[in-house]
Amino acid sequence: MFDERSLPANLAAVHDHHARGAVVLNVDSDFETLPPAVAEDIGLFVDRIDPVTYPAEWLPDDAPTPLSRLTGTTLVVGMPGDGTIVTTRQTDPPVVLVKKRAEGTPDDFLDHLLADALVRLGVEAPERALGFFGADYRRLDAAVREKGDGSPADAYQIAVALFDAWLGLHTRPVVTEWETAFSRLHAAWVDAGERLTDRLSTLPGAVARGEMTFPAATEYACGAVRHGLDLPAPFSALDTAAYREHGAEYAVEWAERTYAAL
């Protein structure tokens, strides 16, 4: 199921600086959440496993099943929306998992994703969006459903996106300094950002015309935060020093104000 992945020199340097000791593993399948028995096999590559459990009272009663799993005692690795690379700090040392779908991905782009994952491991942050929001997750859920057409899945999508943007505010300054030292990784990061620019300015209009849901637009905009791109209102308020400093409280207040104005 797992085998250790070798890293090229530039990625190895990023690994040693930001996630020294982390184990990078290839996974021979794709997954959203690893089955518990499979996840436990990660123990063959690490010294210790310490599953993180979140209080059930942080969640509304109808929270999506994947979120509810986080309140149990089993090891939960991977969640919907994680993408090609999954990280976990529930092990000592931390682990980076590369899903099978990475096969066929251009080398530069995949290495960019791996570099981003390694830098994120170096940020002092909760493992999951639920840990980021804590008890305020209920407030976020209520804000998303205020108008009556939001769903628990919408709230989860918004939460993951907002957490992604907050992490991006911490990782972006690191990557912007790589232009000389890690030029290939920096160029891949720039290229990934340029692929997002075409739709950014049209996001509010797409939502207004019903061509895109607001959670999907938020996810798109929050991905752009990692690249320092110009965002339209109301998403521009997420690319600020205030959000980086105040975190979840700021994100919930943003969601409450934004959904109230929709």
Stockholm file with secondary structure:
# STOCKHOLM 1.0

chainA/1-262         MFDERSLPANLAAVHDHHARGAVVLNVDSDFETLPPAVAEDIGLFVDRIDPVTYPAEWLPDDAPTPLSRLTGTTLVVGMPGDGTIVTTRQTDPPVVLVKKRAEGTPDDFLDHLLADALVRLGVEAPERALGFFGADYRRLDAAVREKGDGSPADAYQIAVALFDAWLGLHTRPVVTEWETAFSRLHAAWVDAGERLTDRLSTLPGAVARGEMTFPAATEYACGAVRHGLDLPAPFSALDTAAYREHGAEYAVEWAERTYAAL
#=GR chainA/1-262 SS CEEECCCCHHHHHHHHHHSTTCEEEEESSCCSSCCHHHHHGGGGTSSEECCCCCCGGGSCTTCCHHHHHTTSSSCCCCCTTCCSEEEESSEESCEEEECGGGTTSCHHHHHHHHHHHHHHHTSCCCSSHHHHHGGGHHHHHHHHTTTSCCCHHHHHHHHHHHHHHHHHHHHHHHHHTHHHHTHHHHHHHHHHHHTTHHHHTTHHHHHHTTSSCHHHHHHHHHHHHTTTCCCCTTGGGGSSHHHHHHTHHHHHHHHHHHHHHC
#=GC SS_cons         CEEECCCCHHHHHHHHHHSTTCEEEEESSCCSSCCHHHHHGGGGTSSEECCCCCCGGGSCTTCCHHHHHTTSSSCCCCCTTCCSEEEESSEESCEEEECGGGTTSCHHHHHHHHHHHHHHHTSCCCSSHHHHHGGGHHHHHHHHTTTSCCCHHHHHHHHHHHHHHHHHHHHHHHHHTHHHHTHHHHHHHHHHHHTTHHHHTTHHHHHHTTSSCHHHHHHHHHHHHTTTCCCCTTGGGGSSHHHHHHTHHHHHHHHHHHHHHC
//
